[in-house]
């Protein structure tokens, strides 16, 4: 049996933090290596792939598999246990009218998504052992898989993750919630819409916005897990004619 070549032909290509692919002499296939935080060493596997794109995909899958194979926690200390408690609590709060239905649905989406949900990723993990590094690796994975996501979407996932661990903190199971850096959000709001008679009727942007809102309702479109209703049309009218900005300190601070 020939000795496995060790000298790298190409420089390693970073896929995720602690995950990379590389080639060695006398082989046309890519290798993948993943840093195992618990054992403090790299796990190396051959991909049998000559394409770097296919090798990167296998590297991501291997990283996720290694995390999922970590020793399950005692059931009472598992992330899933506290996630289910959170959902039950939020369901009761929403039923009382103290929480918006949209917020409740967003939380369920973050926890139960079949592809990348928090329960799928952290469900069997012991909340006492989840670190900032684990969360960073998870968010890096989401960034790679969903580069088109807005910072607000990622911050919704972050908030849900923190709310689950806050339940563990309240039970004195953990001393504090790990640091979870937020995605930087850049707001660039449009200051105004040009409308007739300032511009020709065909260029009336305000009218186009209202017409689009009506079409979205008629087509039963769903944006970020929330169905569009006639409330969107009313909301546009309200903020335009009252000069209230659609932000937490103004529009969302209003109460009947």
N, C-alpha and C positions, 0 to 999 in steps of 0.2 A: 504494500500500500504506500503510495507516494505521500511525502510530507506536505501538509497544507501550506501553501505559500502565504507569507505574512506581509510582504512588502506591498504597499498600496500603489496602484497604477495611477488612479485619479484621486484628487483631493476629495475628502468626505463632503457630501452634500447634506446640509442641515434640513431636516423635515419638520421637526418640532423640537422644543427644548429637551435635550437628552436623547433625541432620536435622529439618526442619520443613516445614509446609505453610502456605500463605497465599493470600489472594485479592487481586486488584487491581481498580481501577475499570473499569467497562464490561465486566466478564466475570463470568459466573456459575460458572466453573470454578475449581477449586483448582489451585495451582501447588506444586511440591515443590522444595526446595533442599537439597543435600547438600554438606557441606564436604569438599573434596578436600585431604587433608593434604599430598600430594606437590606439587601445583600451587599450594597456598596460595590457593585461591579456591573459590567456590561453583559447583556444577553445578546449573543450574536447568532444570526440564522441566515442561511442562503435563501435567495428568493427564486432562483431558477428563471429569472427574468433578465432579458437583455435591454429592455426599455426602462429608462430612468423614471418615466411617468408611472408605469405599472409597479415598479419597485417602491416608489414613494407611497402608493396606495397600500401596498402590503405592509410597509413600515408603520403607517398610521393604524392599520388593523391590529398589528402585533402589539403596539403600545396600548391600545384599548383592551386587548385580551389579557395582557399582563396585569393591568389594573383590576380587571374583573376577577382574576384568579387569586387575588390576595385573600388571605384567610378571613372567612366571614366572621363578623363580630357576634357577641352574644346578642340575641334578638332584642332584648330591652335597650341595648345601647346602639342599635343600628340606625343609620341615617334614614332608612325607610320607615322605621317606627316613628320617628319624630316628624317625618314628612306627612305620614298619614294623620297624625295628631293635628298638624297644622291645617291640613285640608278640612278636617272635620270641624275645627274651630272656625275657620273662615266661612265654611258653609252656613254655620249657625249665625255668624255675624251678618252675612249677606242676606239671609232670610229675614232678619230683623230690620233690614234697610240701613244698617250702619256701614255697609261696604258696597261699592258698586259691583254689579254683575260682571262688568268688564274686567275689573281687578281680580275677581275670583277666577274667571276663566283664564286669565293670563297666568295666574299661579299654577293652575292645573296643567296648562300647556307646557310650562317650564318643567314640571315634575314628571309628567307622564308621556312626553313625546317618545314615540317608539324608536327613533333614530339616535337621539342624543340627550334625552331627558335626564334630569338630575337623579331620579331614582335608578334609571338604567346604569348610570355612571357610578353613583355613590351608594346605591341601595344597601348593599351588604357591608359597607365599610363601617367601622366603629367610629362614632362621632368624636371619641376621645383621641383618635389618631389622625384625623383629617387636618392637614396643614395648609398654610398659604401656598406652598409649592404645589400641592395637589390641585388647588383651585386654579392657579396660574396655568398648569398643564392642561386642565380642562378647557379654560378659555382660549388657550392657544390652539387647541384642537378645533374648537368652534370657529375660530377665525380662519383656519385653513379650510374647513368644510363649508363655511358660509361667509365668504369674503364680502358679499353684498349687504350683509346685515348692518343696520344703523346702530350707533352707540346706544340709543334708547332701548333697543331690543336686548342687547347684551346686559344693560344695566337692570332690566327687568329680571333676567335670569339671576344676576348677582343678588338682587334684593330677595328673591325667593330662597336662594341658598342661605343667605344670612338669617332669614326668618325661621328656617328649619333649625339652624344651630342655636338661635336665641332660645328656642324651646328647651334644648339640652342645657343651656346655661341657666335657665330659670329653675331647672331640676337639680342644679349644682353638680351636673355630670361633667361639665367643662367649666374652666375658670373664665373663659372669654371666647368670643368668636374670632377666628383667624382673620388677619388683615385681608381685605378683598378690594384691591385697587379698581376704581371705576374707570370705564372707558370714557375718554375725553369727548364731550359732546360739543359740537360747534353749531350754534344757532345762527342762521343767516336769513331771518324773516324778510318777506317782501313788504316794503313800507306802504304800498298802495296798489290799487288796480285802476288802470285807465278805463274810463267809461264815457259813453255818449252824453253830452255833445262835445266833450273835450277831444274825442277821437271819433272817426266814422263808426256807424253802427256795427259794421262787420268786424271792427277791431275792439269792440267793447269787451274787455277782459273780465269785468265783474259779471256781466251777463253769462259769459261762457262758464265761469265758475259755478254759478247757480244752476245752469242747465246740466252741467256735469254731475253735480250733487244729486239732481233729480234722476238722471240716468242710472247712477250707481244704486240708488234705492230701488228703482224699477228692475234692475238686473240682479238684485239681491246679492250684491258683491260683499265680500268679507275682507276686511283689512286688519291685519295683525290679530286674527281670531275673533274680531268684533264685527257683527253684521252692520251694514250701513242702512240707516232708517231715515225717515223724513226729519229726524232731529238734526241731522247734519245741515240740511237746507235752512232750518230755523236758526241754527247756531251761526251760520255765515251771515244771515240777515242781522242777527242780534249784535254780533261783535262789530259789524260794519257800521251800523247806525248808532251804536252807543260809544264807539271808540274804546271799547274794552279789549285789552290784549288777551289772547288765548294762552295765558300762563298761570301758574299756580297762585301767584300773589294777586291776580285780578279775576279772571274768569272763574277759575276753579276755587276761588275763595268765596264766591257768592253763595248765599243761602237764602232760601225762601223766608 
